[in-house]
Amino acid sequence: MGVSWSRDVDQSLSEAKEQGRPLLLDFSAAPA
Amino acid sequence: MPVEAHIKEHPAWFKRFDAVWTPTVLLLDSDGRERVRLEGYLLKNDFDAWLRCGLGRLAFMKKKFTDAEPWYDEVATRFADSHFGAEATYWRGVARYSATHDHTVLAPLAAELQEKYPGSVWSEKAIPWG
């Protein structure tokens, strides 16, 4: 099952608060 | 809710969240508070265990001890041989104690840690309970 990654931290923080869900934030420098 | 931040696309986020190395993975609670930080790479099995411990931590920090315990229990059993088996065993016991205030759970926990993870820092942390 694939993971649907967001690329907007502020929107995700807002949604996490609204939905009462945790947020996983992955900082990467890996080549695309 | 997963969010990806690449150093070339979002350098400001690195500064905002004090990410000084990659990979860095943060678990934030629903209020945006950082609760767990992982710096450096882990193999999938260990990452899965770390993530479950982190979800346990999120529940624990909200004082939802009975929600935290199953996360730690899963790591302590299914991921017992991972790098997080000892930590999960420790926190599973702490979550149980915190939920019940039954101090008799602590001595067996210390013994279990000594038996399964004799060289672990988590066994050492449990010494006072033995």
Backbone of each chain as nested JSON, in Angstrom:
{
  "chains": [
    {"id": "A", "residues": [
      {"number": 1, "name": "MET", "atoms": {"N": [0.848, -1.189, 0.0], "CA": [0.0, 0.0, 0.0], "C": [0.888, 1.244, 0.0]}},
      {"number": 2, "name": "GLY", "atoms": {"N": [0.687, 2.155, -0.938], "CA": [1.507, 3.348, -1.02], "C": [1.098, 4.391, 0.006]}},
      {"number": 3, "name": "VAL", "atoms": {"N": [2.076, 5.24, 0.333], "CA": [1.823, 6.317, 1.28], "C": [1.577, 7.595, 0.491]}},
      {"number": 4, "name": "SER", "atoms": {"N": [0.538, 8.321, 0.863], "CA": [0.232, 9.582, 0.204], "C": [0.914, 10.715, 0.984]}},
      {"number": 5, "name": "TRP", "atoms": {"N": [2.035, 11.207, 0.451], "CA": [2.825, 12.208, 1.152], "C": [2.345, 13.609, 0.82]}},
      {"number": 6, "name": "SER", "atoms": {"N": [2.206, 14.411, 1.838], "CA": [1.94, 15.829, 1.646], "C": [3.279, 16.556, 1.514]}},
      {"number": 7, "name": "ARG", "atoms": {"N": [3.275, 17.708, 0.839], "CA": [4.462, 18.549, 0.756], "C": [4.157, 19.953, 1.263]}},
      {"number": 8, "name": "ASP", "atoms": {"N": [3.122, 20.04, 2.095], "CA": [2.739, 21.335, 2.657], "C": [2.588, 21.177, 4.164]}},
      {"number": 9, "name": "VAL", "atoms": {"N": [3.627, 21.558, 4.891], "CA": [3.639, 21.303, 6.325], "C": [2.565, 22.109, 7.051]}},
      {"number": 10, "name": "ASP", "atoms": {"N": [2.335, 23.335, 6.631], "CA": [1.345, 24.148, 7.354], "C": [-0.077, 23.637, 7.146]}},
      {"number": 11, "name": "GLN", "atoms": {"N": [-0.371, 23.253, 5.907], "CA": [-1.692, 22.667, 5.664], "C": [-1.86, 21.364, 6.448]}},
      {"number": 12, "name": "SER", "atoms": {"N": [-0.81, 20.565, 6.485], "CA": [-0.889, 19.289, 7.19], "C": [-1.029, 19.5, 8.697]}},
      {"number": 13, "name": "LEU", "atoms": {"N": [-0.323, 20.504, 9.227], "CA": [-0.476, 20.803, 10.658], "C": [-1.908, 21.217, 10.968]}},
      {"number": 14, "name": "SER", "atoms": {"N": [-2.475, 22.004, 10.061], "CA": [-3.853, 22.454, 10.247], "C": [-4.828, 21.265, 10.202]}},
      {"number": 15, "name": "GLU", "atoms": {"N": [-4.616, 20.391, 9.21], "CA": [-5.493, 19.21, 9.093], "C": [-5.324, 18.274, 10.28]}},
      {"number": 16, "name": "ALA", "atoms": {"N": [-4.082, 18.135, 10.74], "CA": [-3.831, 17.26, 11.889], "C": [-4.593, 17.763, 13.116]}},
      {"number": 17, "name": "LYS", "atoms": {"N": [-4.578, 19.078, 13.295], "CA": [-5.281, 19.66, 14.442], "C": [-6.785, 19.451, 14.313]}},
      {"number": 18, "name": "GLU", "atoms": {"N": [-7.295, 19.713, 13.117], "CA": [-8.743, 19.551, 12.878], "C": [-9.196, 18.12, 13.129]}},
      {"number": 19, "name": "GLN", "atoms": {"N": [-8.374, 17.181, 12.665], "CA": [-8.769, 15.768, 12.701], "C": [-8.259, 15.038, 13.935]}},
      {"number": 20, "name": "GLY", "atoms": {"N": [-7.464, 15.731, 14.779], "CA": [-6.936, 15.092, 15.977], "C": [-5.987, 13.958, 15.662]}},
      {"number": 21, "name": "ARG", "atoms": {"N": [-5.226, 14.136, 14.572], "CA": [-4.316, 13.066, 14.149], "C": [-2.863, 13.508, 14.287]}},
      {"number": 22, "name": "PRO", "atoms": {"N": [-1.966, 12.553, 14.518], "CA": [-0.548, 12.91, 14.573], "C": [0.006, 13.166, 13.175]}},
      {"number": 23, "name": "LEU", "atoms": {"N": [1.192, 13.739, 13.154], "CA": [1.821, 14.074, 11.886], "C": [3.251, 13.533, 11.881]}},
      {"number": 24, "name": "LEU", "atoms": {"N": [3.611, 12.883, 10.802], "CA": [4.978, 12.383, 10.621], "C": [5.658, 13.283, 9.594]}},
      {"number": 25, "name": "LEU", "atoms": {"N": [6.765, 13.873, 9.986], "CA": [7.471, 14.818, 9.13], "C": [8.84, 14.248, 8.788]}},
      {"number": 26, "name": "ASP", "atoms": {"N": [9.06, 13.986, 7.509], "CA": [10.272, 13.308, 7.043], "C": [11.165, 14.309, 6.31]}},
      {"number": 27, "name": "PHE", "atoms": {"N": [12.33, 14.579, 6.898], "CA": [13.301, 15.484, 6.282], "C": [14.316, 14.655, 5.52]}},
      {"number": 28, "name": "SER", "atoms": {"N": [14.446, 14.959, 4.24], "CA": [15.281, 14.13, 3.379], "C": [16.192, 14.996, 2.517]}},
      {"number": 29, "name": "ALA", "atoms": {"N": [17.311, 14.395, 2.145], "CA": [18.189, 15.022, 1.15], "C": [18.464, 14.049, 0.024]}},
      {"number": 30, "name": "ALA", "atoms": {"N": [17.659, 12.996, -0.019], "CA": [17.885, 11.949, -1.027], "C": [17.574, 12.482, -2.422]}},
      {"number": 31, "name": "PRO", "atoms": {"N": [18.336, 12.045, -3.427], "CA": [18.022, 12.46, -4.79], "C": [16.617, 12.014, -5.18]}},
      {"number": 32, "name": "ALA", "atoms": {"N": [15.932, 12.858, -5.95], "CA": [14.565, 12.53, -6.37], "C": [14.588, 11.368, -7.34]}}
    ]},
    {"id": "B", "residues": [
      {"number": 1, "name": "MET", "atoms": {"N": [-0.494, 11.119, 9.348], "CA": [-0.509, 12.084, 8.265], "C": [0.948, 12.386, 7.89]}},
      {"number": 2, "name": "PRO", "atoms": {"N": [1.448, 11.813, 6.785], "CA": [2.861, 11.968, 6.445], "C": [3.157, 13.214, 5.603]}},
      {"number": 3, "name": "VAL", "atoms": {"N": [4.234, 13.884, 5.944], "CA": [4.671, 15.067, 5.217], "C": [6.137, 14.886, 4.845]}},
      {"number": 4, "name": "GLU", "atoms": {"N": [6.458, 15.213, 3.592], "CA": [7.821, 15.067, 3.111], "C": [8.438, 16.451, 2.944]}},
      {"number": 5, "name": "ALA", "atoms": {"N": [9.661, 16.599, 3.46], "CA": [10.37, 17.873, 3.312], "C": [11.743, 17.586, 2.735]}},
      {"number": 6, "name": "HIS", "atoms": {"N": [11.989, 18.074, 1.521], "CA": [13.302, 17.874, 0.9], "C": [14.144, 19.125, 1.1]}},
      {"number": 7, "name": "ILE", "atoms": {"N": [15.429, 18.898, 1.397], "CA": [16.298, 20.032, 1.745], "C": [16.383, 21.058, 0.613]}},
      {"number": 8, "name": "LYS", "atoms": {"N": [16.251, 20.611, -0.635], "CA": [16.349, 21.55, -1.752], "C": [15.043, 22.319, -1.954]}},
      {"number": 9, "name": "GLU", "atoms": {"N": [13.935, 21.698, -1.578], "CA": [12.635, 22.342, -1.801], "C": [12.164, 23.156, -0.6]}},
      {"number": 10, "name": "HIS", "atoms": {"N": [12.536, 22.707, 0.609], "CA": [11.995, 23.329, 1.816], "C": [13.082, 23.596, 2.855]}},
      {"number": 11, "name": "PRO", "atoms": {"N": [14.128, 24.326, 2.497], "CA": [15.2, 24.559, 3.482], "C": [14.694, 25.293, 4.732]}},
      {"number": 12, "name": "ALA", "atoms": {"N": [13.681, 26.125, 4.582], "CA": [13.172, 26.863, 5.744], "C": [12.557, 25.92, 6.774]}},
      {"number": 13, "name": "TRP", "atoms": {"N": [11.976, 24.816, 6.301], "CA": [11.385, 23.863, 7.246], "C": [12.457, 23.183, 8.088]}},
      {"number": 14, "name": "PHE", "atoms": {"N": [13.626, 22.957, 7.467], "CA": [14.724, 22.36, 8.226], "C": [15.095, 23.262, 9.408]}},
      {"number": 15, "name": "LYS", "atoms": {"N": [15.175, 24.566, 9.128], "CA": [15.533, 25.511, 10.186], "C": [14.412, 25.597, 11.217]}},
      {"number": 16, "name": "ARG", "atoms": {"N": [13.193, 25.652, 10.746], "CA": [12.037, 25.802, 11.635], "C": [11.934, 24.65, 12.638]}},
      {"number": 17, "name": "PHE", "atoms": {"N": [12.254, 23.434, 12.168], "CA": [12.117, 22.262, 13.035], "C": [13.468, 21.747, 13.546]}},
      {"number": 18, "name": "ASP", "atoms": {"N": [14.525, 22.555, 13.371], "CA": [15.861, 22.172, 13.864], "C": [16.321, 20.827, 13.326]}},
      {"number": 19, "name": "ALA", "atoms": {"N": [16.046, 20.578, 12.061], "CA": [16.537, 19.344, 11.441], "C": [17.97, 19.606, 10.973]}},
      {"number": 20, "name": "VAL", "atoms": {"N": [18.931, 18.96, 11.599], "CA": [20.341, 19.248, 11.334], "C": [21.029, 18.119, 10.571]}},
      {"number": 21, "name": "TRP", "atoms": {"N": [20.279, 17.088, 10.281], "CA": [20.87, 15.942, 9.605], "C": [19.767, 15.245, 8.836]}},
      {"number": 22, "name": "THR", "atoms": {"N": [20.147, 14.496, 7.795], "CA": [19.136, 13.709, 7.099], "C": [19.568, 12.25, 7.078]}},
      {"number": 23, "name": "PRO", "atoms": {"N": [18.627, 11.324, 7.072], "CA": [17.211, 11.633, 7.301], "C": [16.924, 11.962, 8.766]}},
      {"number": 24, "name": "THR", "atoms": {"N": [15.983, 12.858, 8.94], "CA": [15.403, 13.131, 10.257], "C": [13.895, 12.945, 10.125]}},
      {"number": 25, "name": "VAL", "atoms": {"N": [13.318, 12.236, 11.062], "CA": [11.87, 12.027, 11.049], "C": [11.317, 12.483, 12.394]}},
      {"number": 26, "name": "LEU", "atoms": {"N": [10.299, 13.318, 12.335], "CA": [9.656, 13.805, 13.558], "C": [8.238, 13.262, 13.641]}},
      {"number": 27, "name": "LEU", "atoms": {"N": [7.835, 12.947, 14.838], "CA": [6.423, 12.656, 15.093], "C": [5.872, 13.798, 15.935]}},
      {"number": 28, "name": "LEU", "atoms": {"N": [4.879, 14.465, 15.391], "CA": [4.243, 15.577, 16.085], "C": [2.854, 15.155, 16.525]}},
      {"number": 29, "name": "ASP", "atoms": {"N": [2.418, 15.672, 17.664], "CA": [1.039, 15.375, 18.051], "C": [0.084, 16.269, 17.269]}},
      {"number": 30, "name": "SER", "atoms": {"N": [-1.193, 16.102, 17.501], "CA": [-2.181, 16.817, 16.685], "C": [-2.134, 18.323, 16.919]}},
      {"number": 31, "name": "ASP", "atoms": {"N": [-1.461, 18.754, 17.998], "CA": [-1.284, 20.186, 18.237], "C": [0.038, 20.699, 17.683]}},
      {"number": 32, "name": "GLY", "atoms": {"N": [0.737, 19.844, 16.958], "CA": [1.982, 20.273, 16.32], "C": [3.196, 20.221, 17.216]}},
      {"number": 33, "name": "ARG", "atoms": {"N": [3.063, 19.621, 18.4], "CA": [4.211, 19.515, 19.307], "C": [5.055, 18.302, 18.95]}},
      {"number": 34, "name": "GLU", "atoms": {"N": [6.351, 18.524, 18.844], "CA": [7.249, 17.403, 18.563], "C": [7.299, 16.486, 19.778]}},
      {"number": 35, "name": "ARG", "atoms": {"N": [7.069, 15.201, 19.537], "CA": [7.106, 14.226, 20.631], "C": [8.225, 13.22, 20.477]}},
      {"number": 36, "name": "VAL", "atoms": {"N": [8.615, 12.923, 19.232], "CA": [9.658, 11.93, 18.993], "C": [10.482, 12.38, 17.792]}},
      {"number": 37, "name": "ARG", "atoms": {"N": [11.793, 12.159, 17.872], "CA": [12.699, 12.538, 16.781], "C": [13.615, 11.362, 16.476]}},
      {"number": 38, "name": "LEU", "atoms": {"N": [13.735, 11.053, 15.207], "CA": [14.671, 10.025, 14.741], "C": [15.669, 10.7, 13.815]}},
      {"number": 39, "name": "GLU", "atoms": {"N": [16.947, 10.575, 14.134], "CA": [17.993, 11.121, 13.264], "C": [18.825, 9.961, 12.762]}},
      {"number": 40, "name": "GLY", "atoms": {"N": [18.919, 9.817, 11.446], "CA": [19.671, 8.715, 10.852], "C": [18.744, 7.64, 10.322]}},
      {"number": 41, "name": "TYR", "atoms": {"N": [19.353, 6.805, 9.489], "CA": [18.593, 5.779, 8.767], "C": [18.372, 4.537, 9.631]}},
      {"number": 42, "name": "LEU", "atoms": {"N": [17.239, 3.897, 9.437], "CA": [16.967, 2.587, 10.034], "C": [16.458, 1.65, 8.95]}},
      {"number": 43, "name": "LEU", "atoms": {"N": [16.791, 0.38, 9.085], "CA": [16.182, -0.632, 8.224], "C": [14.686, -0.685, 8.497]}},
      {"number": 44, "name": "LYS", "atoms": {"N": [13.931, -1.229, 7.531], "CA": [12.467, -1.176, 7.612], "C": [11.914, -1.747, 8.924]}},
      {"number": 45, "name": "ASN", "atoms": {"N": [12.436, -2.902, 9.317], "CA": [11.923, -3.539, 10.534], "C": [12.11, -2.631, 11.757]}},
      {"number": 46, "name": "ASP", "atoms": {"N": [13.279, -2.011, 11.841], "CA": [13.539, -1.122, 12.972], "C": [12.733, 0.166, 12.845]}},
      {"number": 47, "name": "PHE", "atoms": {"N": [12.563, 0.647, 11.607], "CA": [11.751, 1.859, 11.441], "C": [10.305, 1.587, 11.854]}},
      {"number": 48, "name": "ASP", "atoms": {"N": [9.791, 0.435, 11.452], "CA": [8.415, 0.079, 11.834], "C": [8.286, 0.036, 13.361]}},
      {"number": 49, "name": "ALA", "atoms": {"N": [9.304, -0.546, 14.006], "CA": [9.282, -0.617, 15.471], "C": [9.371, 0.782, 16.075]}},
      {"number": 50, "name": "TRP", "atoms": {"N": [10.265, 1.607, 15.526], "CA": [10.405, 2.987, 16.028], "C": [9.077, 3.74, 15.906]}},
      {"number": 51, "name": "LEU", "atoms": {"N": [8.435, 3.585, 14.748], "CA": [7.183, 4.304, 14.518], "C": [6.116, 3.881, 15.53]}},
      {"number": 52, "name": "ARG", "atoms": {"N": [6.032, 2.609, 15.784], "CA": [5.05, 2.122, 16.762], "C": [5.363, 2.623, 18.171]}},
      {"number": 53, "name": "CYS", "atoms": {"N": [6.639, 2.606, 18.524], "CA": [7.024, 3.188, 19.816], "C": [6.634, 4.664, 19.866]}},
      {"number": 54, "name": "GLY", "atoms": {"N": [6.817, 5.34, 18.749], "CA": [6.465, 6.755, 18.693], "C": [4.98, 6.98, 18.872]}},
      {"number": 55, "name": "LEU", "atoms": {"N": [4.177, 6.133, 18.256], "CA": [2.723, 6.265, 18.417], "C": [2.325, 5.962, 19.857]}},
      {"number": 56, "name": "GLY", "atoms": {"N": [3.034, 5.027, 20.465], "CA": [2.83, 4.783, 21.895], "C": [3.175, 6.012, 22.714]}},
      {"number": 57, "name": "ARG", "atoms": {"N": [4.272, 6.657, 22.337], "CA": [4.708, 7.862, 23.052], "C": [3.666, 8.98, 22.927]}},
      {"number": 58, "name": "LEU", "atoms": {"N": [3.127, 9.143, 21.728], "CA": [2.105, 10.172, 21.524], "C": [0.915, 9.941, 22.445]}},
      {"number": 59, "name": "ALA", "atoms": {"N": [0.474, 8.679, 22.517], "CA": [-0.66, 8.363, 23.396], "C": [-0.27, 8.57, 24.857]}},
      {"number": 60, "name": "PHE", "atoms": {"N": [0.937, 8.13, 25.208], "CA": [1.386, 8.264, 26.597], "C": [1.412, 9.729, 27.024]}},
      {"number": 61, "name": "MET", "atoms": {"N": [1.94, 10.588, 26.145], "CA": [2.057, 12.003, 26.492], "C": [0.695, 12.671, 26.641]}},
      {"number": 62, "name": "LYS", "atoms": {"N": [-0.321, 12.076, 26.027], "CA": [-1.688, 12.585, 26.217], "C": [-2.357, 11.906, 27.417]}},
      {"number": 63, "name": "LYS", "atoms": {"N": [-1.565, 11.128, 28.159], "CA": [-2.033, 10.373, 29.32], "C": [-3.081, 9.326, 28.951]}},
      {"number": 64, "name": "LYS", "atoms": {"N": [-3.05, 8.901, 27.679], "CA": [-3.925, 7.815, 27.236], "C": [-3.129, 6.514, 27.372]}},
      {"number": 65, "name": "PHE", "atoms": {"N": [-2.924, 6.111, 28.632], "CA": [-2.018, 5.001, 28.912], "C": [-2.512, 3.675, 28.343]}},
      {"number": 66, "name": "THR", "atoms": {"N": [-3.831, 3.478, 28.377], "CA": [-4.344, 2.215, 27.847], "C": [-4.292, 2.178, 26.322]}},
      {"number": 67, "name": "ASP", "atoms": {"N": [-4.187, 3.344, 25.691], "CA": [-3.962, 3.379, 24.238], "C": [-2.479, 3.186, 23.921]}},
      {"number": 68, "name": "ALA", "atoms": {"N": [-1.634, 3.647, 24.804], "CA": [-0.183, 3.537, 24.573], "C": [0.284, 2.083, 24.699]}},
      {"number": 69, "name": "GLU", "atoms": {"N": [-0.244, 1.379, 25.664], "CA": [0.277, 0.04, 25.959], "C": [0.259, -0.913, 24.759]}},
      {"number": 70, "name": "PRO", "atoms": {"N": [-0.821, -0.97, 23.971], "CA": [-0.804, -1.911, 22.836], "C": [0.287, -1.601, 21.796]}},
      {"number": 71, "name": "TRP", "atoms": {"N": [0.591, -0.309, 21.601], "CA": [1.68, 0.026, 20.661], "C": [2.991, -0.556, 21.177]}},
      {"number": 72, "name": "TYR", "atoms": {"N": [3.259, -0.331, 22.459], "CA": [4.505, -0.852, 23.028], "C": [4.488, -2.382, 23.048]}},
      {"number": 73, "name": "ASP", "atoms": {"N": [3.322, -2.937, 23.323], "CA": [3.222, -4.403, 23.375], "C": [3.533, -5.015, 22.011]}},
      {"number": 74, "name": "GLU", "atoms": {"N": [3.043, -4.377, 20.966], "CA": [3.315, -4.903, 19.624], "C": [4.819, -4.919, 19.336]}},
      {"number": 75, "name": "VAL", "atoms": {"N": [5.494, -3.856, 19.731], "CA": [6.947, -3.811, 19.505], "C": [7.645, -4.838, 20.393]}},
      {"number": 76, "name": "ALA", "atoms": {"N": [7.215, -4.927, 21.654], "CA": [7.86, -5.841, 22.598], "C": [7.67, -7.305, 22.195]}},
      {"number": 77, "name": "THR", "atoms": {"N": [6.655, -7.592, 21.408], "CA": [6.404, -8.981, 21.004], "C": [6.797, -9.199, 19.539]}},
      {"number": 78, "name": "ARG", "atoms": {"N": [6.13, -8.488, 18.629], "CA": [6.387, -8.698, 17.2], "C": [7.752, -8.184, 16.753]}},
      {"number": 79, "name": "PHE", "atoms": {"N": [8.242, -7.152, 17.417], "CA": [9.53, -6.554, 17.036], "C": [10.534, -6.696, 18.171]}},
      {"number": 80, "name": "ALA", "atoms": {"N": [10.431, -7.793, 18.906], "CA": [11.27, -7.966, 20.097], "C": [12.756, -7.933, 19.763]}},
      {"number": 81, "name": "ASP", "atoms": {"N": [13.119, -8.386, 18.569], "CA": [14.536, -8.429, 18.197], "C": [15.011, -7.149, 17.521]}},
      {"number": 82, "name": "SER", "atoms": {"N": [14.133, -6.189, 17.395], "CA": [14.548, -4.921, 16.793], "C": [15.334, -4.11, 17.823]}},
      {"number": 83, "name": "HIS", "atoms": {"N": [15.846, -2.965, 17.39], "CA": [16.573, -2.087, 18.319], "C": [15.654, -1.483, 19.377]}},
      {"number": 84, "name": "PHE", "atoms": {"N": [14.364, -1.625, 19.192], "CA": [13.416, -0.965, 20.09], "C": [12.672, -1.932, 21.0]}},
      {"number": 85, "name": "GLY", "atoms": {"N": [13.054, -3.211, 20.957], "CA": [12.382, -4.208, 21.785], "C": [12.494, -3.9, 23.272]}},
      {"number": 86, "name": "ALA", "atoms": {"N": [13.691, -3.553, 23.721], "CA": [13.897, -3.288, 25.156], "C": [13.156, -2.022, 25.574]}},
      {"number": 87, "name": "GLU", "atoms": {"N": [13.268, -0.985, 24.751], "CA": [12.593, 0.28, 25.069], "C": [11.079, 0.083, 25.159]}},
      {"number": 88, "name": "ALA", "atoms": {"N": [10.554, -0.683, 24.202], "CA": [9.107, -0.917, 24.2], "C": [8.686, -1.735, 25.412]}},
      {"number": 89, "name": "THR", "atoms": {"N": [9.504, -2.699, 25.795], "CA": [9.181, -3.504, 26.983], "C": [9.128, -2.615, 28.221]}},
      {"number": 90, "name": "TYR", "atoms": {"N": [10.094, -1.719, 28.321], "CA": [10.142, -0.779, 29.446], "C": [8.879, 0.08, 29.484]}},
      {"number": 91, "name": "TRP", "atoms": {"N": [8.584, 0.706, 28.34], "CA": [7.462, 1.652, 28.336], "C": [6.105, 0.96, 28.399]}},
      {"number": 92, "name": "ARG", "atoms": {"N": [6.041, -0.278, 27.916], "CA": [4.806, -1.055, 28.09], "C": [4.499, -1.197, 29.574]}},
      {"number": 93, "name": "GLY", "atoms": {"N": [5.539, -1.508, 30.345], "CA": [5.349, -1.636, 31.791], "C": [5.002, -0.312, 32.44]}},
      {"number": 94, "name": "VAL", "atoms": {"N": [5.661, 0.754, 31.997], "CA": [5.37, 2.072, 32.568], "C": [3.935, 2.489, 32.235]}},
      {"number": 95, "name": "ALA", "atoms": {"N": [3.508, 2.19, 30.998], "CA": [2.133, 2.53, 30.617], "C": [1.135, 1.742, 31.473]}},
      {"number": 96, "name": "ARG", "atoms": {"N": [1.458, 0.465, 31.701], "CA": [0.543, -0.345, 32.522], "C": [0.485, 0.2, 33.946]}},
      {"number": 97, "name": "TYR", "atoms": {"N": [1.663, 0.514, 34.486], "CA": [1.704, 1.073, 35.838], "C": [0.944, 2.407, 35.89]}},
      {"number": 98, "name": "SER", "atoms": {"N": [1.159, 3.235, 34.889], "CA": [0.518, 4.55, 34.889], "C": [-0.998, 4.428, 34.789]}},
      {"number": 99, "name": "ALA", "atoms": {"N": [-1.465, 3.391, 34.102], "CA": [-2.91, 3.195, 33.96], "C": [-3.522, 2.623, 35.233]}},
      {"number": 100, "name": "THR", "atoms": {"N": [-2.761, 1.805, 35.955], "CA": [-3.345, 1.057, 37.073], "C": [-2.848, 1.501, 38.446]}},
      {"number": 101, "name": "HIS", "atoms": {"N": [-1.685, 2.163, 38.462], "CA": [-0.988, 2.498, 39.715], "C": [-0.702, 1.247, 40.54]}},
      {"number": 102, "name": "ASP", "atoms": {"N": [-0.576, 0.139, 39.844], "CA": [-0.238, -1.126, 40.5], "C": [1.272, -1.315, 40.416]}},
      {"number": 103, "name": "HIS", "atoms": {"N": [1.952, -1.043, 41.531], "CA": [3.416, -1.077, 41.497], "C": [3.963, -2.493, 41.353]}},
      {"number": 104, "name": "THR", "atoms": {"N": [3.102, -3.497, 41.546], "CA": [3.602, -4.88, 41.459], "C": [3.952, -5.277, 40.016]}},
      {"number": 105, "name": "VAL", "atoms": {"N": [3.577, -4.457, 39.041], "CA": [3.942, -4.791, 37.656], "C": [5.416, -4.478, 37.385]}},
      {"number": 106, "name": "LEU", "atoms": {"N": [6.027, -3.664, 38.24], "CA": [7.358, -3.155, 37.915], "C": [8.475, -4.173, 38.149]}},
      {"number": 107, "name": "ALA", "atoms": {"N": [8.416, -4.916, 39.256], "CA": [9.49, -5.893, 39.525], "C": [9.564, -6.977, 38.444]}},
      {"number": 108, "name": "PRO", "atoms": {"N": [8.435, -7.582, 38.046], "CA": [8.519, -8.549, 36.943], "C": [9.031, -7.925, 35.645]}},
      {"number": 109, "name": "LEU", "atoms": {"N": [8.71, -6.666, 35.443], "CA": [9.196, -5.976, 34.248], "C": [10.717, -5.861, 34.287]}},
      {"number": 110, "name": "ALA", "atoms": {"N": [11.253, -5.506, 35.452], "CA": [12.714, -5.409, 35.59], "C": [13.352, -6.764, 35.325]}},
      {"number": 111, "name": "ALA", "atoms": {"N": [12.737, -7.821, 35.838], "CA": [13.281, -9.178, 35.637], "C": [13.219, -9.568, 34.161]}},
      {"number": 112, "name": "GLU", "atoms": {"N": [12.103, -9.221, 33.503], "CA": [11.959, -9.536, 32.078], "C": [13.024, -8.825, 31.253]}},
      {"number": 113, "name": "LEU", "atoms": {"N": [13.262, -7.568, 31.584], "CA": [14.276, -6.814, 30.847], "C": [15.667, -7.403, 31.07]}},
      {"number": 114, "name": "GLN", "atoms": {"N": [15.954, -7.773, 32.324], "CA": [17.271, -8.363, 32.612], "C": [17.47, -9.66, 31.857]}},
      {"number": 115, "name": "GLU", "atoms": {"N": [16.398, -10.431, 31.75], "CA": [16.506, -11.725, 31.075], "C": [16.655, -11.561, 29.556]}},
      {"number": 116, "name": "LYS", "atoms": {"N": [15.821, -10.697, 28.983], "CA": [15.806, -10.586, 27.518], "C": [16.85, -9.623, 26.969]}},
      {"number": 117, "name": "TYR", "atoms": {"N": [17.129, -8.564, 27.724], "CA": [18.021, -7.514, 27.223], "C": [19.039, -7.137, 28.3]}},
      {"number": 118, "name": "PRO", "atoms": {"N": [19.911, -8.064, 28.69], "CA": [20.778, -7.832, 29.85], "C": [21.745, -6.648, 29.694]}},
      {"number": 119, "name": "GLY", "atoms": {"N": [22.14, -6.33, 28.472], "CA": [23.087, -5.235, 28.298], "C": [22.452, -3.907, 27.949]}},
      {"number": 120, "name": "SER", "atoms": {"N": [21.139, -3.874, 27.957], "CA": [20.432, -2.688, 27.472], "C": [20.348, -1.596, 28.537]}},
      {"number": 121, "name": "VAL", "atoms": {"N": [20.367, -0.375, 28.071], "CA": [20.187, 0.756, 28.983], "C": [18.798, 0.697, 29.627]}},
      {"number": 122, "name": "TRP", "atoms": {"N": [17.842, 0.087, 28.935], "CA": [16.485, 0.008, 29.482], "C": [16.424, -0.968, 30.643]}},
      {"number": 123, "name": "SER", "atoms": {"N": [17.252, -2.007, 30.602], "CA": [17.368, -2.908, 31.745], "C": [17.97, -2.158, 32.927]}},
      {"number": 124, "name": "GLU", "atoms": {"N": [18.953, -1.336, 32.628], "CA": [19.596, -0.559, 33.692], "C": [18.598, 0.411, 34.329]}},
      {"number": 125, "name": "LYS", "atoms": {"N": [17.788, 1.041, 33.479], "CA": [16.81, 1.997, 34.007], "C": [15.789, 1.323, 34.917]}},
      {"number": 126, "name": "ALA", "atoms": {"N": [15.584, 0.022, 34.708], "CA": [14.588, -0.71, 35.501], "C": [15.173, -1.292, 36.781]}},
      {"number": 127, "name": "ILE", "atoms": {"N": [16.484, -1.159, 36.995], "CA": [17.117, -1.75, 38.187], "C": [16.404, -1.354, 39.487]}},
      {"number": 128, "name": "PRO", "atoms": {"N": [16.026, -0.103, 39.672], "CA": [15.376, 0.255, 40.946], "C": [14.076, -0.5, 41.213]}},
      {"number": 129, "name": "TRP", "atoms": {"N": [13.474, -1.08, 40.185], "CA": [12.195, -1.78, 40.374], "C": [12.393, -3.216, 40.81]}},
      {"number": 130, "name": "GLY", "atoms": {"N": [13.619, -3.733, 40.664], "CA": [13.852, -5.161, 40.9], "C": [13.841, -5.532, 42.371]}}
    ]}
  ]
}
